[in-house]
Structure formats: C-alpha cells, structure tokens
Amino acid sequence: MYQQAMILSLYAETPVHAGTGATPGIVDLPIQRERHTQYPIIQGSGVKGVLRDLAAMQSQNNARLIDSIFGPDSQRASEYAAAISVSDARILCFPVRSLQNVFVWATAPFALARLQRDAINSGIPLPWTPPQLDNNTALVASDAVLINNTLILEEFSFQAQSSSAAAAIAQWIAEHLFPADDHYQFWKDTFTKRFVILPEDVFRDFVQHSTEIVSRTKLDDTTKTVQQGALWTEEYLPSDSLLYSTILATQTRAPQNGENAPPQLDAQLVINQLKQWFNNQRIQIGGNATIGRGIVALRTLTASSNNAGGAQ
C-alpha cells in the first residue's frame, strides 16, 4: 500500500501533443483521451518518463537514487518495483475563445469533483466543494467576461451569473496549482477574472472539439512542393491548459545488499525528494520538442504545509 501522496500540476506554456499514433480518423495524429469522457489526458507512463529524466538532471545523474524511486531500467525491471505510482495527467482547466476578454479558462463540476477526490485521498484538505449546475447555466468568477449577463464562447452563448463559489475556487487554483514564480502573478490575477464553470456536457464538447488542429507538410528540397504522402494533421492540447497528476509513494523497495545498494527511503522522504526535484520546474512532454511543443511548468501540492491546501 502507498503511504504518502502529492498532486503535481502541469501548466502548458506551449501546445502539447501527447499522441496516440496514426489513426484512420479525420485527424491523422490525435491526442490521448479517456475513453468514457473524451477528456484529454497525458498517460501516466509518459508523465513518469519525463519526470524521471528531470529527476536525473536535478540529481546530477545519481543512478542509484533514481532507480530506488522510479524503479530500475527495463533490463533489470524484475529486480524490484518503483517506490512511486504516477497517474494520468487529467484536464482541469481548458482555454476557450471568448468574445469578451479574448479567452477564458473553463472547467466543469465533474473535473472539479475529480480533483477534490484525488486531493482528499492525498490528505490535502480543500476549502471548497464543486457547485451544482443545471444544463443551461454557467458560473463565472467575475462578470468581466460577461456581456449583458451572457457568456459567449466560440459561437455559443450561455446564460451566466457571477458566483462567489466560482471566485473562491479560482483563487484557490491560482494560488496552489499555478507556478509559484513571480512572473506568473499576471497569469494568476488574470485566471481569477476569467475562470468559468460550465455544464458538464458543454465542457466535454469544448475539450473534444476546440483543441488545436495543425496541418504539417514536408517539402521536396528540389521542387519546394509537398512530397508525396507528406501532408498530415496533428492535434494539440492548447497553450494555457491546466492538468494535474497524482503521485503515490511508498518506501523504496531496492534490496539492501552490497556496497552499491540504493538508499533506503520511507514514503515521506520519497515525497520530499520529489518536491525538491519538481516544484517550479519545467519539462518537455509529448512530441515535436524541436519545434517548441510540449513545454510544461510544474507545481507540487502536498499535505505537509501549514497553509490551507498544502501548497509547496
């Protein structure tokens, strides 16, 4: 059983393509999604892989420490298990184009309830609960995004009302899940003014149909025309998307025999080490790294802090 846990938020600073490979659908290279909700995700194996690379850089390639926490490499995978379990990164807030104030960060009660469940299971108290909505109403943290009490997103309009509950949730997310760097203060302040809670069906439709679809080509060096078969489309999770993953920890399991045995850490020390490696760092996740895709800022959230919600 896992004894400790943390929440790791991932804020997309550039579009992210965590792909599923080629498909026969309209989009040649779609992103990863949950089967039952169609919400975008980044699979836990991919998250764990890039976190391992970051940990190796932060620890100056201390292979014994990395192996003790993340597990040995594939050639020795049967020797012992990792001390952590990394969940899929789930969408929490999704940017949607707005007639007023350019864009908003949208979420839904279902996404908030998932975060609440995962936070409580991680020992992190939340000072809010997801609000209940009917199918015709949206809640906004500020009326700055409204036009005559109407919220206009893409080509759709919704009756909306300013809500103190939405404002409280927006403030908490900005303080605890956005990167803590000083230059993120603008984004935190903006988020609290542009945060909206949509009905679940509406939110599902936006995360399914309002991602970025990009056409890419490869040119023939001589003719400067598209090479045969070298035109394809890719789907991206847009910049400013906010996701989170849950990391569960137990004591390290590496055998303690021989001079080169990895260090023995209990679950709390594992979590402390992860916080040291990951908090306020940046990773590249998904494909197309060399064209600036997949830059993600991290923030850790644990129960060990004295302030509300355990921000680190």
C-alpha positions as CSV (number, residue, x, y, z in Angstrom):
1,M,0.0,0.0,0.0
2,Y,1.1,3.6,-0.7
3,Q,1.6,5.7,2.4
4,Q,2.0,9.2,1.0
5,A,0.8,11.2,-2.0
6,M,1.1,14.5,-3.8
7,I,-0.6,16.4,-6.5
8,L,1.5,17.6,-9.4
9,S,0.0,20.3,-11.6
10,L,1.1,20.8,-15.2
11,Y,0.5,24.2,-16.9
12,A,1.0,24.1,-20.6
13,E,3.1,27.0,-21.7
14,T,3.1,25.8,-25.4
15,P,0.8,23.5,-27.2
16,V,1.2,19.8,-26.1
17,H,1.0,16.8,-28.4
18,A,0.8,13.7,-26.3
19,G,-0.2,11.5,-29.2
20,T,-1.8,8.0,-29.8
21,G,-0.1,7.4,-33.1
22,A,-1.7,7.4,-36.6
23,T,-5.5,6.8,-36.9
24,P,-7.9,6.5,-39.8
25,G,-10.0,9.4,-38.4
26,I,-10.3,13.0,-39.6
27,V,-7.1,13.9,-37.7
28,D,-4.1,11.9,-38.6
29,L,-2.3,12.2,-35.2
30,P,-4.8,12.8,-32.4
31,I,-4.0,13.4,-28.7
32,Q,-4.6,10.9,-25.9
33,R,-8.1,10.9,-24.4
34,E,-10.1,9.0,-21.9
35,R,-12.5,6.5,-23.5
36,H,-15.6,7.3,-21.4
37,T,-15.4,11.1,-21.1
38,Q,-13.3,12.0,-24.2
39,Y,-11.4,14.4,-21.9
40,P,-7.7,14.9,-22.9
41,I,-5.1,13.2,-20.8
42,I,-1.4,12.5,-20.8
43,Q,-0.9,8.9,-19.9
44,G,0.9,8.2,-16.7
45,S,3.7,6.3,-18.4
46,G,4.6,9.4,-20.4
47,V,4.4,11.6,-17.3
48,K,6.6,9.3,-15.3
49,G,9.2,9.0,-18.1
50,V,9.8,12.8,-18.4
51,L,9.7,13.2,-14.6
52,R,12.5,10.5,-14.4
53,D,14.5,12.5,-16.9
54,L,14.0,15.7,-14.9
55,A,15.0,13.9,-11.6
56,A,18.2,12.6,-13.3
57,M,19.1,16.1,-14.3
58,Q,18.3,17.5,-10.8
59,S,20.2,14.8,-9.0
60,Q,23.2,15.0,-11.4
61,N,22.5,11.6,-12.7
62,N,22.6,9.8,-9.3
63,A,21.5,6.5,-10.8
64,R,21.1,4.6,-7.5
65,L,18.8,7.2,-6.1
66,I,16.8,7.4,-9.4
67,D,16.4,3.7,-9.6
68,S,15.3,3.4,-5.9
69,I,12.4,5.8,-6.5
70,F,11.5,5.2,-10.2
71,G,12.5,1.6,-10.4
72,P,15.4,0.0,-12.3
73,D,15.7,0.3,-16.0
74,S,13.9,-2.2,-18.4
75,Q,16.8,-4.7,-18.4
76,R,16.5,-5.0,-14.6
77,A,12.8,-4.3,-14.1
78,S,12.1,-7.6,-12.5
79,E,14.5,-7.0,-9.6
80,Y,12.2,-4.6,-7.6
81,A,9.3,-2.2,-8.1
82,A,9.4,1.6,-8.1
83,A,8.5,3.5,-4.9
84,I,6.0,5.7,-6.7
85,S,2.9,5.4,-8.9
86,V,2.2,8.2,-11.3
87,S,-1.4,8.7,-12.6
88,D,-2.5,10.0,-15.9
89,A,-2.4,13.8,-16.1
90,R,-6.1,14.9,-16.3
91,I,-7.5,18.1,-17.7
92,L,-8.7,20.6,-15.1
93,C,-9.0,23.9,-16.8
94,F,-9.2,24.3,-20.6
95,P,-8.8,27.6,-22.5
96,V,-11.8,28.6,-24.7
97,R,-12.0,31.5,-27.0
98,S,-14.3,34.2,-25.7
99,L,-15.9,37.3,-27.2
100,Q,-15.1,39.2,-24.1
101,N,-11.5,39.2,-22.7
102,V,-10.1,37.1,-25.5
103,F,-10.4,33.7,-23.8
104,V,-11.5,32.1,-20.5
105,W,-10.3,29.1,-18.5
106,A,-13.2,26.6,-18.4
107,T,-13.9,23.7,-16.2
108,A,-16.9,21.6,-15.1
109,P,-18.2,20.2,-11.8
110,F,-17.1,16.7,-12.8
111,A,-13.5,17.8,-13.3
112,L,-13.6,19.7,-10.0
113,A,-15.1,16.7,-8.2
114,R,-12.2,14.5,-9.5
115,L,-9.7,17.0,-8.2
116,Q,-11.5,17.1,-4.9
117,R,-11.5,13.3,-4.6
118,D,-7.8,13.0,-5.5
119,A,-6.8,15.8,-3.1
120,I,-8.7,14.2,-0.2
121,N,-7.2,10.8,-1.0
122,S,-3.8,12.6,-0.9
123,G,-4.5,14.1,2.5
124,I,-4.9,17.6,1.1
125,P,-8.0,19.5,2.5
126,L,-9.8,21.7,0.1
127,P,-11.8,24.8,1.3
128,W,-14.4,24.4,-1.4
129,T,-16.8,21.9,-3.0
130,P,-17.8,21.6,-6.6
131,P,-21.0,23.6,-7.3
132,Q,-24.1,22.1,-8.8
133,L,-25.2,23.4,-12.2
134,D,-28.2,22.9,-14.4
135,N,-27.7,22.4,-18.1
136,N,-28.5,26.0,-19.1
137,T,-26.4,28.0,-16.6
138,A,-22.7,28.8,-16.3
139,L,-20.9,30.3,-13.3
140,V,-18.2,32.9,-13.6
141,A,-15.6,34.1,-11.1
142,S,-16.0,37.7,-12.4
143,D,-18.6,39.5,-14.6
144,A,-15.6,40.8,-16.6
145,V,-16.2,38.0,-19.1
146,L,-19.9,38.7,-19.5
147,I,-21.9,40.8,-22.0
148,N,-25.3,41.6,-20.6
149,N,-25.2,38.6,-18.3
150,T,-24.3,36.4,-21.3
151,L,-21.1,34.3,-21.7
152,I,-20.1,34.0,-25.4
153,L,-17.6,31.2,-26.1
154,E,-16.7,30.4,-29.6
155,E,-20.0,30.7,-31.5
156,F,-22.1,29.7,-28.5
157,S,-23.8,31.8,-25.9
158,F,-24.8,30.8,-22.3
159,Q,-26.7,32.4,-19.5
160,A,-24.2,33.0,-16.8
161,Q,-24.0,34.6,-13.3
162,S,-21.2,35.8,-11.2
163,S,-20.6,33.4,-8.3
164,S,-18.7,33.8,-5.1
165,A,-18.2,30.0,-5.1
166,A,-16.6,30.1,-8.5
167,A,-14.4,33.0,-7.4
168,A,-13.2,31.1,-4.3
169,I,-12.3,28.0,-6.5
170,A,-10.5,30.2,-9.0
171,Q,-8.5,31.9,-6.2
172,W,-7.5,28.5,-4.7
173,I,-6.4,27.1,-8.1
174,A,-4.4,30.2,-8.9
175,E,-2.6,30.1,-5.5
176,H,-2.0,26.4,-5.3
177,L,-1.8,24.9,-8.9
178,F,-0.3,27.7,-11.0
179,P,3.5,28.0,-10.9
180,A,4.8,30.0,-8.0
181,D,7.3,32.0,-10.0
182,D,7.0,35.8,-9.6
183,H,6.4,36.3,-13.3
184,Y,3.3,34.2,-13.1
185,Q,1.5,36.8,-10.9
186,F,-0.1,38.3,-14.0
187,W,-1.5,34.9,-15.1
188,K,-2.8,34.2,-11.6
189,D,-4.6,37.5,-11.5
190,T,-6.0,37.0,-15.0
191,F,-7.1,33.5,-14.2
192,T,-9.2,34.7,-11.2
193,K,-11.1,37.0,-13.6
194,R,-11.6,34.6,-16.5
195,F,-12.5,31.4,-14.7
196,V,-15.8,29.8,-15.6
197,I,-17.6,26.7,-14.6
198,L,-19.6,25.1,-17.5
199,P,-22.2,22.3,-17.5
200,E,-20.5,19.0,-18.0
201,D,-21.9,18.3,-21.5
202,V,-20.7,21.7,-22.7
203,F,-17.3,21.3,-21.2
204,R,-16.9,17.9,-22.8
205,D,-17.8,19.3,-26.2
206,F,-15.2,22.1,-25.9
207,V,-12.4,19.8,-24.8
208,Q,-13.3,17.4,-27.6
209,H,-13.8,19.9,-30.5
210,S,-11.9,23.1,-29.6
211,T,-8.3,21.7,-29.5
212,E,-5.7,23.0,-32.0
213,I,-5.6,21.1,-35.3
214,V,-2.4,21.9,-37.3
215,S,-1.6,20.8,-40.8
216,R,2.0,19.9,-41.4
217,T,4.0,19.2,-44.6
218,K,7.4,18.1,-45.8
219,L,8.7,19.9,-48.9
220,D,10.8,18.4,-51.6
221,D,14.2,20.1,-51.5
222,T,14.4,20.5,-55.3
223,T,10.9,21.4,-56.3
224,K,9.8,23.0,-53.0
225,T,6.5,21.3,-53.3
226,V,4.9,18.9,-50.8
227,Q,6.5,15.4,-51.0
228,Q,4.2,12.6,-51.9
229,G,2.3,11.5,-48.8
230,A,4.0,14.1,-46.7
231,L,0.9,16.1,-45.7
232,W,-0.7,15.3,-42.3
233,T,-2.7,16.9,-39.5
234,E,-1.8,16.9,-35.8
235,E,-4.0,17.7,-32.7
236,Y,-2.6,19.7,-29.8
237,L,-3.8,20.5,-26.3
238,P,-3.7,24.3,-26.4
239,S,-1.4,26.6,-24.5
240,D,-2.6,27.6,-21.1
241,S,-4.3,24.3,-20.4
242,L,-4.0,23.2,-16.8
243,L,-3.7,19.5,-15.9
244,Y,-2.8,17.6,-12.8
245,S,-1.5,14.2,-11.9
246,T,-1.5,12.3,-8.6
247,I,1.8,10.7,-7.4
248,L,1.5,8.0,-4.7
249,A,4.6,6.9,-2.7
250,T,5.7,4.0,-0.6
251,Q,9.1,3.2,1.0
252,T,11.8,2.3,-1.5
253,R,12.0,-1.4,-2.3
254,A,15.5,-1.9,-3.6
255,P,17.4,-4.8,-1.9
256,Q,19.9,-3.5,0.7
257,N,22.7,-5.8,0.0
258,G,26.2,-4.9,-1.2
259,E,28.1,-1.6,-1.1
260,N,26.3,-0.2,-4.1
261,A,22.8,-0.7,-2.7
262,P,20.4,2.3,-3.4
263,P,19.5,4.4,-0.4
264,Q,16.5,3.3,1.8
265,L,13.8,6.0,1.9
266,D,10.5,6.0,3.6
267,A,7.4,7.3,1.8
268,Q,7.6,10.8,3.3
269,L,11.3,11.1,2.3
270,V,10.4,10.0,-1.2
271,I,7.7,12.7,-1.4
272,N,10.2,15.3,-0.1
273,Q,12.7,14.3,-2.7
274,L,10.1,14.6,-5.5
275,K,9.1,18.1,-4.3
276,Q,12.8,19.1,-4.3
277,W,13.2,17.9,-7.9
278,F,9.9,19.0,-9.4
279,N,8.5,22.1,-7.8
280,N,8.5,25.1,-10.1
281,Q,10.5,23.3,-12.7
282,R,9.8,22.9,-16.4
283,I,9.6,19.8,-18.6
284,Q,9.1,18.9,-22.2
285,I,6.4,16.3,-22.7
286,G,4.9,14.8,-25.8
287,G,6.1,15.1,-29.4
288,N,7.6,17.8,-31.6
289,A,10.1,19.0,-29.0
290,T,12.3,20.7,-31.6
291,I,9.6,23.0,-32.8
292,G,8.8,24.3,-29.3
293,R,5.9,22.0,-28.4
294,G,5.2,20.4,-25.0
295,I,6.8,23.0,-22.6
296,V,5.0,22.5,-19.3
297,A,5.5,24.2,-15.9
298,L,5.2,22.1,-12.8
299,R,3.9,22.8,-9.2
300,T,3.7,20.4,-6.3
301,L,0.9,20.2,-3.8
302,T,1.1,18.2,-0.6
303,A,-0.5,17.9,2.8
304,S,2.8,18.7,4.7
305,S,2.5,22.5,4.6
306,N,0.8,24.5,7.3
307,N,-1.1,26.8,4.9
308,A,-4.5,25.8,3.5
309,G,-4.2,23.2,0.8
310,G,-0.6,22.4,1.4
311,A,1.0,24.4,-1.4
312,Q,4.7,23.9,-1.9
